[in-house]
């Protein structure tokens, strides 16, 4: 099974030459798939504080929220309730907004 992910982002603030965005990455699957997942581990860019983060909340689609100024590939390990695991890579897209509009 290949688990799909998605993200959304919104402008937070400018600092120096950088625009920072609040963003969220989440499992983009129906409840039947989410119910099979035990937890999701996200591997962020090494410059993040605590770059390895594990999320255990299926009620929020195993979403991870953070803030940053750039797009990057997120490594993801999905651990299922049956003990199996799946490795994914997701490319964070800061133009995907919370309200469906393109982020400037």
QUIKA-V459000 format. One line per field, one symbol per residue. phi: phi as a letter, one per 40 degrees, with the letter a starting at -180 (. if undefined). burial: I if it has 24 or more other ideal C-beta (glycine too) atoms within 12 Angstrom, else O. A space follows every 50 residues. Layout:
phi->???
burial->???
//
This chain:
phi->.bccbaaaaacbabagcbccbcabbacbbcdccdccccabbbbcdccccf cbbbbbcccbffcbbababbcacbcbbcbcccgcbbbbbbccbcccccbg cccc
burial->OOIOIIIIIIOOOOOOOOOOIOIIIIIOIOOOOIOIIOIIIIIIOOOOOO OOIOIOOIOOIIIIIIIIIOOIOIIIIIOOOOOOOIOIOIOIOIOIOOOO OOOO
//
